[in-house]
């Protein structure tokens, strides 16, 4: 299990009293998001390695399943679906592009890899 590192949390949205407080927490959260997204990206490499056919890298049904699951989580965490859905759709789009590159690199003949 991955443990994410972060600076110490100093405030909640309710206890922040200055823009310095708000910016500190946003920067802290952004560093955590980078770690989490990097972990997600590592699974695109795994998918590229495991999938036997390039045609299944882009899976429309899976995209819609992921988006539906994310939207279902939104109310539990107070996240606006108007933020979540476009963010995840872009994330998925970029992850698919990354996976295509990873898939192709894994199957490129050895003499072309350099």
Beta strands, then each sheet from edge to edge (+ up, - down):
end
